[in-house]
Amino acid sequence: MESNHKSIVLAAICLVLFFMVPVPVCAQDDIVSSFQTELSSRYSWRGIDYGTPMASGTLDIGWKGLHLEAFGGSAFGNGAGVYEIDMTAYFELGNFCFGVTDYWLNTDNPRYFRFSMPETGHLWEAYAEYYSGAVSVGWYTFFAGQDRDEDDNKQWSSYIELTSAGLELAGLTWQAQLGIVPWSTDFYGTSGFAVSNVGLRVSRDILSSDRLSMPVYMQFTANPVVESLYFSMGLTLTFE
């Protein structure tokens, strides 16, 4: 009953977001693409610290609001041999974005083409995001794959993230992030509603043009659930 209740809540939120769309999407007649590479001293995601340096790349191809995105990351140093591959399909509609992502980490199962439980290393997630001038808000929920508790029950692990627009101050770009887990889940290590991610990123472009940007950054990430504070720094190179 609890899982059904959470499913109904999620569906209701998605419907509300859908009918709040303020303007129709402006369709793109041409195929657009972007490519990004990143080198980070420490890989962390949604307040979860993986503790290894990471080199990653993201390829995004879009047409008329529909996008396909591929992400690949490889750890180096003490984490050499650990890598991640994520595939996402999403659709942009006005200020909203709706998508589905397949996450896969080779340490969960080195065989990529195992999709059934319990041996799969995949996690599938549905999400909805809203963008305004000052902040972006996203709701993300795992609906299939590894997201199971110790009794093999589906958890519907969910995460809400608020990210501020970049604030230009003293020649630097400042950006804050807040992550919330709405209910108990083993995946995020929470026993109920909890703030699991508080982040601050400071960056500066060292190369910028109409088609190319290259900011360097430093970031502090706190996870109040496990009472930890992480630091990372890195370089991002984006081609559009």
CYANA upper distance limits for C-alpha pairs under 8 A (distance plus 0.5 A):
  1 MET  CA      5 HIS  CA      6.67
  2 GLU  CA      6 LYS  CA      6.82
  3 SER  CA      7 SER  CA      6.73
  3 SER  CA    154 LYS  CA      8.16
  3 SER  CA    155 GLN  CA      7.73
  3 SER  CA    156 TRP  CA      7.67
  4 ASN  CA      8 ILE  CA      6.77
  5 HIS  CA      9 VAL  CA      6.79
  6 LYS  CA     10 LEU  CA      6.69
  6 LYS  CA    156 TRP  CA      8.04
  7 SER  CA     11 ALA  CA      6.64
  7 SER  CA    156 TRP  CA      8.41
  8 ILE  CA     12 ALA  CA      6.61
  9 VAL  CA     13 ILE  CA      6.80
 10 LEU  CA     14 CYS  CA      6.81
 11 ALA  CA     15 LEU  CA      6.76
 12 ALA  CA     16 VAL  CA      6.74
 13 ILE  CA     17 LEU  CA      6.71
 14 CYS  CA     18 PHE  CA      6.63
 14 CYS  CA    128 ALA  CA      7.43
 15 LEU  CA     19 PHE  CA      6.87
 16 VAL  CA     20 MET  CA      6.76
 17 LEU  CA     21 VAL  CA      7.35
 17 LEU  CA     96 PHE  CA      8.49
 21 VAL  CA     93 LEU  CA      8.03
 21 VAL  CA     94 GLY  CA      6.97
 21 VAL  CA     95 ASN  CA      7.44
 21 VAL  CA     96 PHE  CA      7.52
 22 PRO  CA     94 GLY  CA      7.41
 22 PRO  CA     95 ASN  CA      8.00
 23 VAL  CA     94 GLY  CA      5.92
 23 VAL  CA     95 ASN  CA      8.21
 24 PRO  CA     93 LEU  CA      7.04
 24 PRO  CA     94 GLY  CA      5.86
 25 VAL  CA     65 GLY  CA      7.86
 25 VAL  CA     92 GLU  CA      7.69
 25 VAL  CA     93 LEU  CA      5.40
 25 VAL  CA     94 GLY  CA      5.00
 26 CYS  CA     64 LYS  CA      8.29
 26 CYS  CA     65 GLY  CA      8.42
 26 CYS  CA     94 GLY  CA      7.93
 27 ALA  CA     63 TRP  CA      8.37
 27 ALA  CA     64 LYS  CA      4.91
 27 ALA  CA     65 GLY  CA      6.55
 28 GLN  CA     63 TRP  CA      6.49
 28 GLN  CA     64 LYS  CA      4.81
 28 GLN  CA     65 GLY  CA      7.21
 29 ASP  CA     63 TRP  CA      7.34
 29 ASP  CA     64 LYS  CA      6.58
 30 ASP  CA     63 TRP  CA      6.87
 30 ASP  CA     64 LYS  CA      8.13
 31 ILE  CA     61 ILE  CA      7.56
 31 ILE  CA     62 GLY  CA      6.20
 31 ILE  CA     63 TRP  CA      5.32
 31 ILE  CA     64 LYS  CA      8.31
 32 VAL  CA     61 ILE  CA      6.29
 32 VAL  CA     62 GLY  CA      5.65
 32 VAL  CA     63 TRP  CA      6.88
 33 SER  CA     59 LEU  CA      7.96
 33 SER  CA     60 ASP  CA      5.91
 33 SER  CA     61 ILE  CA      4.87
 33 SER  CA     62 GLY  CA      6.65
 33 SER  CA    240 GLU  CA      6.77
 34 SER  CA     59 LEU  CA      6.54
 34 SER  CA     60 ASP  CA      5.76
 34 SER  CA     61 ILE  CA      7.24
 34 SER  CA    238 THR  CA      7.72
 34 SER  CA    239 PHE  CA      6.08
 34 SER  CA    240 GLU  CA      4.86
 35 PHE  CA     57 GLY  CA      7.84
 35 PHE  CA     58 THR  CA      6.23
 35 PHE  CA     59 LEU  CA      5.17
 35 PHE  CA     60 ASP  CA      6.91
 35 PHE  CA    238 THR  CA      6.28
 35 PHE  CA    239 PHE  CA      5.64
 35 PHE  CA    240 GLU  CA      7.02
 36 GLN  CA     57 GLY  CA      6.01
 36 GLN  CA     58 THR  CA      5.61
 36 GLN  CA     59 LEU  CA      7.12
 36 GLN  CA    236 THR  CA      7.55
 36 GLN  CA    237 LEU  CA      6.08
 36 GLN  CA    238 THR  CA      4.78
 36 GLN  CA    239 PHE  CA      6.74
 37 THR  CA     55 ALA  CA      8.02
 37 THR  CA     56 SER  CA      6.14
 37 THR  CA     57 GLY  CA      4.74
 37 THR  CA     58 THR  CA      6.92
 37 THR  CA    236 THR  CA      6.33
 37 THR  CA    237 LEU  CA      5.79
 37 THR  CA    238 THR  CA      7.05
 38 GLU  CA     55 ALA  CA      6.30
 38 GLU  CA     56 SER  CA      5.76
 38 GLU  CA     57 GLY  CA      6.80
 38 GLU  CA    234 GLY  CA      7.65
 38 GLU  CA    235 LEU  CA      6.18
 38 GLU  CA    236 THR  CA      4.91
 38 GLU  CA    237 LEU  CA      6.85
 39 LEU  CA     53 PRO  CA      8.27
 39 LEU  CA     54 MET  CA      6.53
 39 LEU  CA     55 ALA  CA      5.10
 39 LEU  CA     56 SER  CA      7.06
 39 LEU  CA    234 GLY  CA      5.87
 39 LEU  CA    235 LEU  CA      5.83
 39 LEU  CA    236 THR  CA      7.09
 40 SER  CA     53 PRO  CA      6.17
 40 SER  CA     54 MET  CA      5.82
 40 SER  CA     55 ALA  CA      6.93
 40 SER  CA    232 SER  CA      7.27
 40 SER  CA    233 MET  CA      6.34
 40 SER  CA    234 GLY  CA      4.77
 40 SER  CA    235 LEU  CA      7.18
 41 SER  CA     52 THR  CA      7.66
 41 SER  CA     53 PRO  CA      4.90
 41 SER  CA     54 MET  CA      7.09
 41 SER  CA    232 SER  CA      5.94
 41 SER  CA    233 MET  CA      6.05
 41 SER  CA    234 GLY  CA      6.54
 42 ARG  CA     50 TYR  CA      7.97
 42 ARG  CA     51 GLY  CA      6.23
 42 ARG  CA     52 THR  CA      5.59
 42 ARG  CA     53 PRO  CA      4.92
 42 ARG  CA     54 MET  CA      7.03
 42 ARG  CA    231 PHE  CA      7.88
 42 ARG  CA    232 SER  CA      5.69
 42 ARG  CA    233 MET  CA      7.85
 43 TYR  CA     49 ASP  CA      6.97
 43 TYR  CA     50 TYR  CA      6.11
 43 TYR  CA     51 GLY  CA      6.59
 43 TYR  CA     52 THR  CA      6.21
 43 TYR  CA     53 PRO  CA      6.35
 43 TYR  CA     54 MET  CA      6.41
 43 TYR  CA    232 SER  CA      8.21
 44 SER  CA     48 ILE  CA      5.98
 44 SER  CA     49 ASP  CA      4.84
 44 SER  CA     50 TYR  CA      6.15
 44 SER  CA     51 GLY  CA      7.75
 45 TRP  CA     49 ASP  CA      7.09
 46 ARG  CA    179 GLY  CA      7.18
 46 ARG  CA    196 SER  CA      7.84
 46 ARG  CA    197 ASN  CA      6.45
 47 GLY  CA    179 GLY  CA      8.13
 47 GLY  CA    196 SER  CA      6.23
 47 GLY  CA    197 ASN  CA      4.99
 47 GLY  CA    198 VAL  CA      8.00
 47 GLY  CA    221 THR  CA      7.28
 47 GLY  CA    222 ALA  CA      7.30
 47 GLY  CA    223 ASN  CA      5.86
 48 ILE  CA    188 TYR  CA      8.05
 48 ILE  CA    223 ASN  CA      8.17
 49 ASP  CA    230 TYR  CA      8.10
 52 THR  CA     75 ALA  CA      6.64
 52 THR  CA     76 PHE  CA      7.49
 52 THR  CA     77 GLY  CA      7.73
 52 THR  CA     78 ASN  CA      7.23
 52 THR  CA     79 GLY  CA      5.92
 53 PRO  CA     75 ALA  CA      6.08
 53 PRO  CA     76 PHE  CA      6.27
 53 PRO  CA     77 GLY  CA      7.27
 53 PRO  CA     79 GLY  CA      7.82
 54 MET  CA     73 GLY  CA      6.95
 54 MET  CA     74 SER  CA      6.11
 54 MET  CA     75 ALA  CA      4.84
 54 MET  CA     76 PHE  CA      6.69
 55 ALA  CA     73 GLY  CA      6.12
 55 ALA  CA     74 SER  CA      5.96
 55 ALA  CA     75 ALA  CA      6.86
 55 ALA  CA     76 PHE  CA      8.14
 56 SER  CA     71 PHE  CA      7.79
 56 SER  CA     72 GLY  CA      6.05
 56 SER  CA     73 GLY  CA      4.48
 56 SER  CA     74 SER  CA      6.79
 57 GLY  CA     71 PHE  CA      6.31
 57 GLY  CA     72 GLY  CA      6.00
 57 GLY  CA     73 GLY  CA      6.94
 58 THR  CA     69 GLU  CA      7.50
 58 THR  CA     70 ALA  CA      6.16
 58 THR  CA     71 PHE  CA      4.94
 58 THR  CA     72 GLY  CA      7.09
 59 LEU  CA     69 GLU  CA      6.10
 59 LEU  CA     70 ALA  CA      5.79
 59 LEU  CA     71 PHE  CA      7.11
 60 ASP  CA     67 HIS  CA      7.22
 60 ASP  CA     68 LEU  CA      6.33
 60 ASP  CA     69 GLU  CA      4.87
 60 ASP  CA     70 ALA  CA      7.11
 61 ILE  CA     67 HIS  CA      6.04
 61 ILE  CA     68 LEU  CA      5.94
 61 ILE  CA     69 GLU  CA      6.96
 62 GLY  CA     66 LEU  CA      5.92
 62 GLY  CA     67 HIS  CA      4.58
 62 GLY  CA     68 LEU  CA      6.90
 63 TRP  CA     67 HIS  CA      6.99
 65 GLY  CA     91 PHE  CA      5.95
 65 GLY  CA     92 GLU  CA      5.43
 65 GLY  CA     93 LEU  CA      7.43
 66 LEU  CA     89 ALA  CA      8.04
 66 LEU  CA     90 TYR  CA      6.52
 66 LEU  CA     91 PHE  CA      5.04
 66 LEU  CA     92 GLU  CA      7.06
 67 HIS  CA     89 ALA  CA      6.28
 67 HIS  CA     90 TYR  CA      5.84
 67 HIS  CA     91 PHE  CA      6.64
 68 LEU  CA     87 MET  CA      8.14
 68 LEU  CA     88 THR  CA      6.36
 68 LEU  CA     89 ALA  CA      5.20
 68 LEU  CA     90 TYR  CA      7.15
 69 GLU  CA     87 MET  CA      6.41
 69 GLU  CA     88 THR  CA      5.53
 69 GLU  CA     89 ALA  CA      6.87
 70 ALA  CA     85 ILE  CA      8.00
 70 ALA  CA     86 ASP  CA      6.43
 70 ALA  CA     87 MET  CA      5.31
 70 ALA  CA     88 THR  CA      6.95
 71 PHE  CA     84 GLU  CA      8.42
 71 PHE  CA     85 ILE  CA      6.20
 71 PHE  CA     86 ASP  CA      5.52
 71 PHE  CA     87 MET  CA      6.93
 72 GLY  CA     83 TYR  CA      7.94
 72 GLY  CA     84 GLU  CA      6.18
 72 GLY  CA     85 ILE  CA      5.08
 72 GLY  CA     86 ASP  CA      6.99
 73 GLY  CA     83 TYR  CA      5.97
 73 GLY  CA     84 GLU  CA      5.65
 73 GLY  CA     85 ILE  CA      7.12
 74 SER  CA     80 ALA  CA      7.95
 74 SER  CA     81 GLY  CA      7.77
 74 SER  CA     82 VAL  CA      6.53
 74 SER  CA     83 TYR  CA      4.77
 74 SER  CA     84 GLU  CA      7.05
 75 ALA  CA     79 GLY  CA      5.77
 75 ALA  CA     80 ALA  CA      5.63
 75 ALA  CA     81 GLY  CA      7.09
 75 ALA  CA     82 VAL  CA      5.90
 75 ALA  CA     83 TYR  CA      6.52
 76 PHE  CA     80 ALA  CA      4.62
 76 PHE  CA     81 GLY  CA      7.75
 76 PHE  CA     82 VAL  CA      8.37
 82 VAL  CA    105 LEU  CA      8.14
 82 VAL  CA    106 ASN  CA      6.96
 82 VAL  CA    107 THR  CA      7.08
 83 TYR  CA    105 LEU  CA      6.61
 83 TYR  CA    106 ASN  CA      6.44
 83 TYR  CA    107 THR  CA      8.36
 84 GLU  CA    103 TYR  CA      8.11
 84 GLU  CA    104 TRP  CA      6.25
 84 GLU  CA    105 LEU  CA      4.97
 84 GLU  CA    106 ASN  CA      6.86
 85 ILE  CA    103 TYR  CA      6.92
 85 ILE  CA    104 TRP  CA      5.88
 85 ILE  CA    105 LEU  CA      7.08
 86 ASP  CA    101 THR  CA      7.37
 86 ASP  CA    102 ASP  CA      6.03
 86 ASP  CA    103 TYR  CA      5.06
 86 ASP  CA    104 TRP  CA      6.52
 87 MET  CA    101 THR  CA      6.14
 87 MET  CA    102 ASP  CA      5.68
 87 MET  CA    103 TYR  CA      7.28
 88 THR  CA     99 GLY  CA      7.45
 88 THR  CA    100 VAL  CA      6.20
 88 THR  CA    101 THR  CA      4.76
 88 THR  CA    102 ASP  CA      6.85
 89 ALA  CA     99 GLY  CA      6.05
 89 ALA  CA    100 VAL  CA      6.07
 89 ALA  CA    101 THR  CA      7.10
 90 TYR  CA     97 CYS  CA      7.22
 90 TYR  CA     98 PHE  CA      5.94
 90 TYR  CA     99 GLY  CA      4.33
 90 TYR  CA    100 VAL  CA      6.86
 91 PHE  CA     97 CYS  CA      6.08
 91 PHE  CA     98 PHE  CA      5.85
 91 PHE  CA     99 GLY  CA      6.75
 92 GLU  CA     96 PHE  CA      6.32
 92 GLU  CA     97 CYS  CA      4.91
 92 GLU  CA     98 PHE  CA      7.13
 93 LEU  CA     97 CYS  CA      6.47
 95 ASN  CA    130 TYR  CA      6.23
 95 ASN  CA    131 TYR  CA      5.74
 95 ASN  CA    132 SER  CA      7.42
 96 PHE  CA    128 ALA  CA      7.71
 96 PHE  CA    129 GLU  CA      6.08
 96 PHE  CA    130 TYR  CA      5.06
 96 PHE  CA    131 TYR  CA      6.86
 97 CYS  CA    128 ALA  CA      6.19
 97 CYS  CA    129 GLU  CA      5.55
 97 CYS  CA    130 TYR  CA      6.99
 98 PHE  CA    126 ALA  CA      8.28
 98 PHE  CA    127 TYR  CA      6.36
 98 PHE  CA    128 ALA  CA      5.08
 98 PHE  CA    129 GLU  CA      7.01
 99 GLY  CA    126 ALA  CA      6.34
 99 GLY  CA    127 TYR  CA      5.92
 99 GLY  CA    128 ALA  CA      7.09
100 VAL  CA    124 TRP  CA      7.66
100 VAL  CA    125 GLU  CA      6.04
100 VAL  CA    126 ALA  CA      4.97
100 VAL  CA    127 TYR  CA      6.84
101 THR  CA    124 TRP  CA      6.21
101 THR  CA    125 GLU  CA      5.67
101 THR  CA    126 ALA  CA      7.05
102 ASP  CA    122 HIS  CA      7.11
102 ASP  CA    123 LEU  CA      6.27
102 ASP  CA    124 TRP  CA      5.13
102 ASP  CA    125 GLU  CA      7.05
103 TYR  CA    122 HIS  CA      6.04
103 TYR  CA    123 LEU  CA      5.56
103 TYR  CA    124 TRP  CA      6.83
104 TRP  CA    108 ASP  CA      8.26
104 TRP  CA    112 TYR  CA      7.98
104 TRP  CA    121 GLY  CA      6.34
104 TRP  CA    122 HIS  CA      5.18
104 TRP  CA    123 LEU  CA      7.05
105 LEU  CA    109 ASN  CA      7.67
105 LEU  CA    110 PRO  CA      8.33
105 LEU  CA    121 GLY  CA      7.01
105 LEU  CA    122 HIS  CA      7.84
106 ASN  CA    110 PRO  CA      5.01
106 ASN  CA    111 ARG  CA      7.93
106 ASN  CA    112 TYR  CA      8.02
106 ASN  CA    121 GLY  CA      7.66
107 THR  CA    121 GLY  CA      8.45
108 ASP  CA    120 THR  CA      8.26
108 ASP  CA    121 GLY  CA      5.31
108 ASP  CA    122 HIS  CA      8.50
109 ASN  CA    119 GLU  CA      7.65
109 ASN  CA    120 THR  CA      6.96
109 ASN  CA    121 GLY  CA      5.18
110 PRO  CA    121 GLY  CA      8.10
111 ARG  CA    121 GLY  CA      8.22
112 TYR  CA    120 THR  CA      8.44
112 TYR  CA    121 GLY  CA      7.65
112 TYR  CA    122 HIS  CA      8.49
114 ARG  CA    119 GLU  CA      7.29
114 ARG  CA    120 THR  CA      5.51
114 ARG  CA    121 GLY  CA      7.70
115 PHE  CA    119 GLU  CA      8.13
115 PHE  CA    120 THR  CA      5.45
115 PHE  CA    121 GLY  CA      7.98
115 PHE  CA    122 HIS  CA      7.25
115 PHE  CA    145 GLY  CA      8.09
116 SER  CA    120 THR  CA      5.97
116 SER  CA    145 GLY  CA      7.99
117 MET  CA    145 GLY  CA      7.22
117 MET  CA    146 GLN  CA      7.89
118 PRO  CA    146 GLN  CA      7.93
120 THR  CA    145 GLY  CA      7.23
120 THR  CA    146 GLN  CA      7.35
121 GLY  CA    145 GLY  CA      7.93
121 GLY  CA    146 GLN  CA      7.14
122 HIS  CA    145 GLY  CA      5.97
122 HIS  CA    146 GLN  CA      6.80
123 LEU  CA    142 PHE  CA      7.31
123 LEU  CA    143 PHE  CA      8.49
123 LEU  CA    144 ALA  CA      6.62
123 LEU  CA    145 GLY  CA      5.01
123 LEU  CA    146 GLN  CA      6.07
123 LEU  CA    147 ASP  CA      7.33
124 TRP  CA    142 PHE  CA      6.09
124 TRP  CA    143 PHE  CA      6.47
124 TRP  CA    144 ALA  CA      5.67
124 TRP  CA    145 GLY  CA      6.51
125 GLU  CA    140 TYR  CA      7.13
125 GLU  CA    141 THR  CA      5.89
125 GLU  CA    142 PHE  CA      4.64
125 GLU  CA    143 PHE  CA      6.24
125 GLU  CA    144 ALA  CA      7.74
126 ALA  CA    140 TYR  CA      6.43
126 ALA  CA    141 THR  CA      6.04
126 ALA  CA    142 PHE  CA      6.95
126 ALA  CA    143 PHE  CA      7.55
127 TYR  CA    138 GLY  CA      7.54
127 TYR  CA    139 TRP  CA      6.02
127 TYR  CA    140 TYR  CA      4.86
127 TYR  CA    141 THR  CA      6.83
128 ALA  CA    138 GLY  CA      6.16
128 ALA  CA    139 TRP  CA      6.00
128 ALA  CA    140 TYR  CA      7.31
129 GLU  CA    136 SER  CA      7.56
129 GLU  CA    137 VAL  CA      6.07
129 GLU  CA    138 GLY  CA      4.59
129 GLU  CA    139 TRP  CA      6.95
130 TYR  CA    136 SER  CA      6.09
130 TYR  CA    137 VAL  CA      5.76
130 TYR  CA    138 GLY  CA      6.85
131 TYR  CA    135 VAL  CA      6.86
131 TYR  CA    136 SER  CA      4.88
131 TYR  CA    137 VAL  CA      7.11
132 SER  CA    136 SER  CA      6.49
133 GLY  CA    165 ALA  CA      7.48
134 ALA  CA    164 SER  CA      6.45
134 ALA  CA    165 ALA  CA      5.63
135 VAL  CA    162 LEU  CA      7.22
135 VAL  CA    163 THR  CA      6.05
135 VAL  CA    164 SER  CA      4.83
135 VAL  CA    165 ALA  CA      5.94
136 SER  CA    162 LEU  CA      6.17
136 SER  CA    163 THR  CA      5.75
136 SER  CA    164 SER  CA      6.95
136 SER  CA    165 ALA  CA      8.10
137 VAL  CA    160 ILE  CA      7.82
137 VAL  CA    161 GLU  CA      6.21
137 VAL  CA    162 LEU  CA      5.13
137 VAL  CA    163 THR  CA      7.16
138 GLY  CA    160 ILE  CA      6.14
138 GLY  CA    161 GLU  CA      5.75
138 GLY  CA    162 LEU  CA      7.17
139 TRP  CA    158 SER  CA      7.73
139 TRP  CA    159 TYR  CA      6.44
139 TRP  CA    160 ILE  CA      5.15
139 TRP  CA    161 GLU  CA      7.22
140 TYR  CA    158 SER  CA      5.95
140 TYR  CA    159 TYR  CA      5.70
140 TYR  CA    160 ILE  CA      6.88
141 THR  CA    156 TRP  CA      6.54
141 THR  CA    157 SER  CA      6.17
141 THR  CA    158 SER  CA      4.74
141 THR  CA    159 TYR  CA      7.04
142 PHE  CA    147 ASP  CA      7.22
142 PHE  CA    156 TRP  CA      5.86
142 PHE  CA    157 SER  CA      6.02
142 PHE  CA    158 SER  CA      7.01
143 PHE  CA    147 ASP  CA      8.19
143 PHE  CA    154 LYS  CA      8.50
143 PHE  CA    156 TRP  CA      6.26
143 PHE  CA    157 SER  CA      8.48
144 ALA  CA    154 LYS  CA      8.38
147 ASP  CA    154 LYS  CA      6.56
147 ASP  CA    155 GLN  CA      6.54
147 ASP  CA    156 TRP  CA      7.55
147 ASP  CA    157 SER  CA      7.40
147 ASP  CA    187 PHE  CA      7.40
148 ARG  CA    152 ASP  CA      5.60
148 ARG  CA    153 ASN  CA      5.70
148 ARG  CA    154 LYS  CA      5.19
148 ARG  CA    155 GLN  CA      6.14
148 ARG  CA    186 ASP  CA      8.35
149 ASP  CA    153 ASN  CA      5.92
149 ASP  CA    154 LYS  CA      7.17
149 ASP  CA    155 GLN  CA      6.96
149 ASP  CA    185 THR  CA      8.06
149 ASP  CA    186 ASP  CA      6.67
155 GLN  CA    185 THR  CA      6.74
157 SER  CA    183 TRP  CA      8.18
157 SER  CA    184 SER  CA      8.28
157 SER  CA    185 THR  CA      6.22
157 SER  CA    187 PHE  CA      7.34
157 SER  CA    188 TYR  CA      8.25
158 SER  CA    181 VAL  CA      6.56
158 SER  CA    182 PRO  CA      7.12
158 SER  CA    183 TRP  CA      7.99
159 TYR  CA    179 GLY  CA      7.39
159 TYR  CA    180 ILE  CA      6.25
159 TYR  CA    181 VAL  CA      5.26
159 TYR  CA    182 PRO  CA      7.23
160 ILE  CA    179 GLY  CA      6.16
160 ILE  CA    180 ILE  CA      5.53
160 ILE  CA    181 VAL  CA      6.84
160 ILE  CA    182 PRO  CA      8.02
161 GLU  CA    177 GLN  CA      7.67
161 GLU  CA    178 LEU  CA      6.21
161 GLU  CA    179 GLY  CA      4.96
161 GLU  CA    180 ILE  CA      6.86
162 LEU  CA    177 GLN  CA      6.23
162 LEU  CA    178 LEU  CA      5.70
162 LEU  CA    179 GLY  CA      7.00
163 THR  CA    175 GLN  CA      7.83
163 THR  CA    176 ALA  CA      6.44
163 THR  CA    177 GLN  CA      4.99
163 THR  CA    178 LEU  CA      7.04
164 SER  CA    175 GLN  CA      6.26
164 SER  CA    176 ALA  CA      5.94
164 SER  CA    177 GLN  CA      6.95
165 ALA  CA    175 GLN  CA      6.80
166 GLY  CA    173 THR  CA      6.11
166 GLY  CA    174 TRP  CA      5.89
166 GLY  CA    175 GLN  CA      5.40
167 LEU  CA    173 THR  CA      5.89
167 LEU  CA    174 TRP  CA      5.48
167 LEU  CA    175 GLN  CA      6.92
168 GLU  CA    172 LEU  CA      6.20
168 GLU  CA    173 THR  CA      5.17
168 GLU  CA    174 TRP  CA      6.93
169 LEU  CA    173 THR  CA      6.86
169 LEU  CA    174 TRP  CA      7.72
171 GLY  CA    204 ARG  CA      7.90
172 LEU  CA    202 VAL  CA      7.08
172 LEU  CA    203 SER  CA      6.33
172 LEU  CA    204 ARG  CA      5.75
173 THR  CA    202 VAL  CA      6.10
173 THR  CA    203 SER  CA      5.67
173 THR  CA    204 ARG  CA      6.63
174 TRP  CA    200 LEU  CA      7.75
174 TRP  CA    201 ARG  CA      6.42
174 TRP  CA    202 VAL  CA      5.25
174 TRP  CA    203 SER  CA      7.24
175 GLN  CA    200 LEU  CA      6.32
175 GLN  CA    201 ARG  CA      5.72
175 GLN  CA    202 VAL  CA      7.02
176 ALA  CA    198 VAL  CA      8.20
176 ALA  CA    199 GLY  CA      6.16
176 ALA  CA    200 LEU  CA      5.11
176 ALA  CA    201 ARG  CA      6.94
177 GLN  CA    197 ASN  CA      7.95
177 GLN  CA    198 VAL  CA      6.22
177 GLN  CA    199 GLY  CA      5.35
177 GLN  CA    200 LEU  CA      6.88
178 LEU  CA    195 VAL  CA      8.12
178 LEU  CA    197 ASN  CA      6.10
178 LEU  CA    198 VAL  CA      5.27
178 LEU  CA    199 GLY  CA      6.99
179 GLY  CA    195 VAL  CA      6.46
179 GLY  CA    196 SER  CA      6.18
179 GLY  CA    197 ASN  CA      5.00
179 GLY  CA    198 VAL  CA      6.86
180 ILE  CA    193 PHE  CA      7.93
180 ILE  CA    194 ALA  CA      6.29
180 ILE  CA    195 VAL  CA      4.95
180 ILE  CA    196 SER  CA      6.18
180 ILE  CA    197 ASN  CA      7.38
181 VAL  CA    188 TYR  CA      7.99
181 VAL  CA    190 THR  CA      7.95
181 VAL  CA    192 GLY  CA      8.16
181 VAL  CA    193 PHE  CA      6.20
181 VAL  CA    194 ALA  CA      5.79
181 VAL  CA    195 VAL  CA      6.75
181 VAL  CA    196 SER  CA      7.11
182 PRO  CA    192 GLY  CA      7.18
182 PRO  CA    193 PHE  CA      4.95
182 PRO  CA    194 ALA  CA      7.01
183 TRP  CA    190 THR  CA      7.77
183 TRP  CA    191 SER  CA      7.45
183 TRP  CA    192 GLY  CA      4.79
183 TRP  CA    193 PHE  CA      5.24
183 TRP  CA    194 ALA  CA      8.01
184 SER  CA    189 GLY  CA      8.20
184 SER  CA    190 THR  CA      5.59
184 SER  CA    191 SER  CA      4.78
184 SER  CA    192 GLY  CA      4.58
184 SER  CA    193 PHE  CA      7.27
185 THR  CA    189 GLY  CA      6.44
185 THR  CA    190 THR  CA      5.94
185 THR  CA    191 SER  CA      7.02
185 THR  CA    192 GLY  CA      8.05
186 ASP  CA    190 THR  CA      6.97
188 TYR  CA    196 SER  CA      8.30
189 GLY  CA    225 VAL  CA      8.01
190 THR  CA    194 ALA  CA      7.19
190 THR  CA    225 VAL  CA      7.47
194 ALA  CA    225 VAL  CA      7.57
195 VAL  CA    223 ASN  CA      7.99
195 VAL  CA    224 PRO  CA      7.03
195 VAL  CA    225 VAL  CA      7.46
196 SER  CA    222 ALA  CA      8.21
196 SER  CA    223 ASN  CA      5.34
196 SER  CA    224 PRO  CA      6.22
196 SER  CA    225 VAL  CA      6.09
197 ASN  CA    221 THR  CA      7.23
197 ASN  CA    222 ALA  CA      6.28
197 ASN  CA    223 ASN  CA      5.38
197 ASN  CA    224 PRO  CA      7.66
198 VAL  CA    221 THR  CA      6.24
198 VAL  CA    222 ALA  CA      5.58
198 VAL  CA    223 ASN  CA      6.97
199 GLY  CA    219 GLN  CA      7.61
199 GLY  CA    220 PHE  CA      6.12
199 GLY  CA    221 THR  CA      4.86
199 GLY  CA    222 ALA  CA      6.73
200 LEU  CA    219 GLN  CA      6.17
200 LEU  CA    220 PHE  CA      5.88
200 LEU  CA    221 THR  CA      7.14
201 ARG  CA    217 TYR  CA      7.28
201 ARG  CA    218 MET  CA      6.37
201 ARG  CA    219 GLN  CA      4.82
201 ARG  CA    220 PHE  CA      7.07
202 VAL  CA    217 TYR  CA      6.05
202 VAL  CA    218 MET  CA      6.03
202 VAL  CA    219 GLN  CA      6.86
203 SER  CA    215 PRO  CA      6.66
203 SER  CA    216 VAL  CA      6.02
203 SER  CA    217 TYR  CA      4.57
203 SER  CA    218 MET  CA      6.99
204 ARG  CA    215 PRO  CA      5.62
204 ARG  CA    216 VAL  CA      6.10
204 ARG  CA    217 TYR  CA      7.03
205 ASP  CA    213 SER  CA      7.35
205 ASP  CA    214 MET  CA      6.06
205 ASP  CA    215 PRO  CA      4.36
205 ASP  CA    216 VAL  CA      6.89
206 ILE  CA    213 SER  CA      8.42
206 ILE  CA    214 MET  CA      6.39
206 ILE  CA    215 PRO  CA      6.21
206 ILE  CA    216 VAL  CA      7.63
207 LEU  CA    212 LEU  CA      8.00
207 LEU  CA    213 SER  CA      6.05
207 LEU  CA    214 MET  CA      5.57
207 LEU  CA    215 PRO  CA      7.51
208 SER  CA    212 LEU  CA      6.17
208 SER  CA    213 SER  CA      4.78
208 SER  CA    214 MET  CA      6.84
209 SER  CA    213 SER  CA      6.71
211 ARG  CA    239 PHE  CA      6.17
211 ARG  CA    240 GLU  CA      5.42
212 LEU  CA    237 LEU  CA      7.91
212 LEU  CA    238 THR  CA      6.17
212 LEU  CA    239 PHE  CA      5.32
212 LEU  CA    240 GLU  CA      6.96
213 SER  CA    236 THR  CA      8.47
213 SER  CA    237 LEU  CA      6.44
213 SER  CA    238 THR  CA      5.86
213 SER  CA    239 PHE  CA      7.47
214 MET  CA    235 LEU  CA      7.55
214 MET  CA    236 THR  CA      5.98
214 MET  CA    237 LEU  CA      5.01
214 MET  CA    238 THR  CA      6.94
215 PRO  CA    235 LEU  CA      6.59
215 PRO  CA    236 THR  CA      6.14
215 PRO  CA    237 LEU  CA      7.53
216 VAL  CA    233 MET  CA      8.12
216 VAL  CA    234 GLY  CA      6.30
216 VAL  CA    235 LEU  CA      4.97
216 VAL  CA    236 THR  CA      6.90
217 TYR  CA    233 MET  CA      6.01
217 TYR  CA    234 GLY  CA      5.97
217 TYR  CA    235 LEU  CA      6.89
218 MET  CA    231 PHE  CA      7.98
218 MET  CA    232 SER  CA      6.30
218 MET  CA    233 MET  CA      4.65
218 MET  CA    234 GLY  CA      7.06
219 GLN  CA    231 PHE  CA      6.22
219 GLN  CA    232 SER  CA      5.80
219 GLN  CA    233 MET  CA      6.59
220 PHE  CA    229 LEU  CA      7.56
220 PHE  CA    230 TYR  CA      6.24
220 PHE  CA    231 PHE  CA      5.23
220 PHE  CA    232 SER  CA      7.22
221 THR  CA    229 LEU  CA      6.19
221 THR  CA    230 TYR  CA      5.53
221 THR  CA    231 PHE  CA      6.88
222 ALA  CA    227 GLU  CA      7.93
222 ALA  CA    228 SER  CA      6.24
222 ALA  CA    229 LEU  CA      4.81
222 ALA  CA    230 TYR  CA      6.73
223 ASN  CA    227 GLU  CA      6.26
223 ASN  CA    228 SER  CA      5.84
223 ASN  CA    229 LEU  CA      6.92
224 PRO  CA    228 SER  CA      7.04
